[in-house]
Amino acid sequence: METLYYLIQNMLPVAIPLLLVALGGMFSERSGVINIGLEGIMLFGAYFGALYVYNVQGTGMGPQTILLTGMLVAAVAGFIYSLLLSFAAVTMKANQTITGTSLNMLIPALVLLFSKMFFNSDGVTTNVRFFIRSVPGLGDIPVIGPLFFQNTYITVYIGLVFLVIATIIFYKTRFGLRLRACGEHPQAADSVGINVYVMRYAGVSISGILGGIGGFFYSIGVLDGNINGHTGVAGFGFLALAVMIFGQWKPIRIFGAALFFAFLRTLAYSVSLIPFLNNLGINQTYYKMLPYVATMVVLAFTSKKSRAPKAEGIPYDKSQR
């Protein structure tokens, strides 16, 4: 039972960044803009969030207060960086895949340069511990308490709140309906007075905000508050794209896919705690490949049934009807 507790407690902080970044990609692509740049947005948000933590640590602020304010900094950073994609893809009608790829390539280099210039290192190292040993009251509930309210991070609960908000916005608001219309048939949306350019800017901006927060939460829940330009976010942005596709651009399915991939990653790093797997004598490196191998396998078997937004990746042109 202790092994199960350990796996779930360590799975959720990994699943939440995947969930948030994939939800961000969903908003962008449902508006009609492919966001390959999620990896770069994650790293940009994580780095500025870590910079904020580095500068306020030791000032007397509580760890959870620092986390919440750092989340806002990361959200703003992700939003600003996503505007580059919006400008290139929506205003300038540039190739969205190439633009996103260039954004991914730019940030690791800038992080390394900035870190070498100001810290003489490859990244930012913080000493604030955001870990919550037990949530008062809730952590004492039998079974549920140890699973969800002990040895965790507040990021888990924030991520679930974002999931609920995203689902409501997506399915229950006029904004969500208009966003989806712009990704399916922008000409028809324009004909009824919807500003397709504004909606696509909004979709990409939301993806920037969620991607920045997801990157910051990744640096907290996985890297213990540290981030650098060499390892970056370890391909989590691309894994989030796979989660989004596997989840069919739908919030609840995306959540399930995020849990699936996070469980595989947690399992890979917990082999020594599971006697059956440990006795097999397989090198742990192969287990660490599991999430990425599973990504390829899942996408290979589900790609034929995937239904992406019809106007995804196609620059909008008012003259075409």
N, C-alpha and C positions, 0 to 999 in steps of 0.2 A: 504493500500500500504506500509505503514511503517513496518508492520509486515512481509510482503514479503521481503522487503529489509533486515530486521534483520535476517530472516531465511537464506537467501542466503549468506549474509555477514559472518554469523557464520558457515554455512555448508561447505564452500570451504576450510577454514583452517583445518577442520577435514577430508575432503575428500582427500586432497593432501597426508598426511602421509599414508593413506590406499592405495592410488594409487601407491605411490613409493614402498612401501613394497611388495604389490601384484605384481608389475612389476618385482621386484627382485626375488620373488618366481617363477615367470613365466620363467625367464632366467635360473634359477637353474633347475627347473623341466623339461623344454624343452631340457636341456642337458642330462637329465636322472637321476638327483639326487633330491630326495625328501628333501625339506628344512623345516622341522618342527621347526627348531631353529630360525625362524624369530623373535619370541618374544624376545629371548635372544639377538639377534643381534640388534634389535631396542633399547633395554634398554642399551646395551653396547655403542652404538653410541650416544644415548641421554645423558648418564652420562658423557662421555668424552667431548661432546659438551658443556654441562652445566659447567663442570670443566674449560674448556677454557674460557667461558664467565665470570665465577667467577673470574678468574685470570687476565683478561684484562679490566674488568669494572673499570671505574674511571681513565683510562689512557689517555683519550682524544679521543679515537677512536669513530667514529660515530656508532650508533646502527646497521645500515645496513651493514657497513663494518665488524663489529663484527659478524653479522649473517652469512655473506658470508664466512669469514675465519673459523668460528665455524662449518659451513657445511663441509668444507674440513677436519677438524679434525674428525668430526663424520664419514665421509666417510672412512678415513684411519682406524679408530677404527673398523668400521663394516667390512672392508676388512680383517683386521688382525684376528678378531674373527672368520670370516667365513672360514679361512684357517684351523681351527681345524676340521670343518665339512669336508672340502675337503680332508684333510689328512686321516681322519678316514674312510670316505665313498668311496673315489676314490683309494687312495693308499693302505690302509689296508683292503678295502672291508668289512667294518663293516656294521652292520644293520643301515640303514639311519634313520629310525624312532626313534630307541633307542638313537642314537647319538644326533639327534636334540633335543629330550626331555631332555637329560642330559645337553645340552648347555643351555636350557631354565631354568633349575633348578639351575645351577651354578651361573649365573650372579646376581640375586636378593640378594643372600647370600653375594657375594663379594661386591656389592654396599653398603649393610648395614654395613659390616665389615669395609670397607674403610672409609665410612662416620662417623662411630662411632669413629674410630681411629684418624681422622684428623679434623673433624668438630663437633664432639660430637652431632651428629644429625642423622636422618635417610636418609638424602640425601643432595643435593646441592640447595641452595637458591640464586638466582641472583636478581639484581635490575635494569637490563637493560630492557627498554621497546621498543620492536620491532614494535609495532603497528603503522600503517600508517593511519592517519586521512583522508587524501585525496591525491591522486596522482595528482601532478600539471598538469593542463590542462585537463587530461582525467577524473578527478573526477567531472568536471563541465558539462560533456555531459549529456543531459536529459535522464532519465531512465537508460541507460547503465552505466553512471557514478556512481550513487548511488549503483547500483547492484554489480559492479565489481571493482570499483576504489576508493571506500570510505570505511573507517573502516575495513581495511584488513591488510594482511601481504604480504611482498614480496615473501614469501614461495609459495603463490598461483601461481604466474607467473613462478617461477623457476620450480615448479612441472609440469606445462603445457609444458614447454620447454623440460623437461626430457621425457614427454610422446611422444612428436614429435620425439625426438632423438631415443627413444627406438623403436618406430614404424618403423622408417627408417632402423635402424640397423637390426631389426628382419626380415623385408620383402624385403629390397632392397640391402642388402650387402651379400657378399660371407660368411662372418663370421656368419651371421644369418642363412643362409641356412645350413651351416655345423653344427651349434649348434642344429638345429632342427633334422638334420639327426642322430646325436648322441643320441638323445632322442627317436627316432623312431626305428632305426635299426643300432646300433653301429657297428655290424660286417660288414654290407655293407659299412658303412662310412669308416671303417678301411681298407677295401679292395681297396678303391680308394685313399689311402694315407692320410686320415684325422687322426690325433692323437686324439683318443677319450679321453684319460686321460687329455690332455692339454685343450680340449674343455670343459670337465666337470669341471676342475679347474676354467676355465674362467667363466663358467655359475654361479658357486657358488660364485666366487669372485665378479661378478657383483651384485648378490643378496645381498652380504655383504655390498657393497658400497651403493646401493639404500636403503637397510634396515637400515644402520647407519644414512643416511641422513633423512630417514623417521622418525626414532626415535627422532632425533634432532628437526625436524619440528613439531613433535607431542608435544614435551616439550615446544615449542614456541607457537604454535597456540592453544593448548588445556590447557597446564599447566602454561602458562605465563613464561616460561623459567626455571621452577623448575622441579626437578626429585628426586625421592627417591626409596628405595629398597622395601618398603612395597606395595605400589600401582603399582610401576613399570610403565608399559605402558598400564595397565588396560585391558589386553587381546587383544590389537589391533593387535598384531602379528598373533594371531589365527583368528581374524576377517578378516585380510588381506588374510589369506589362503582361507577363505570362499569366499572372493571377487574374488580371482584368479580362484577358481573353478567355481563360478557363471559366471565369465567372459570367461570361456572356454579357458583359457591360451592364450587369444588374447588381445592385448593392448587396443583397443578402447572399447571392451566389458568390460574389467576390469575397465576402466574409468567410464562407466555407472554404474557398480555395486558399485563402490566406492562412487559415488554421491548418489545412492539410500540408502546405509547404513548410510552415513554421514547425509543425510536429516532426517532419522529416529532418529538418536542420537540428532541432533539439535532440532528437534520437541519435543523430550522427555524433554529437558531442557528449553523449551520455552512455556510450557503449560499455565503458568499464563498470557501470552501475547495474547492467543487465547481464546476469550470469550466462544466459543462453547465447547472446551475441558475443560476449567476451570470450567464451570458450571456443568459439569458432576460429579464433586466431587470425582473423582478417585485419589487415592494416587499416587503421582508423581513417587514413586518407580516402579510401574507397567509400567509407560511410559518409564522409564530408561531401562527396560528389553526389550523394543521393538527391538533394533538392533540385540540382541542375539536370541530372539525368531524368528525374521524374518530370521535369518541365518539358524536356524534349519528347518524352514518351506520351505525355498527356496531350501536348499540342499536336503530335502526329496523329493521334487517334480521334481528336475532337475538331481538327481544323475543317473537315468537310462539313460539319454541322454548325460551325461558327457563323453567326450572322452579324457582321459589323455594320455600323450605320452606312447607308447607301452613299451618302455624299462625303464620307470620311476621306480626307486627303485631297479633295478637289477644291481648289481656290474658287471662291464665289465670284461670279461675273454677272452683273445685273442685266447685261445685254442678252444673256442666254435664257431661253424660256423652254 
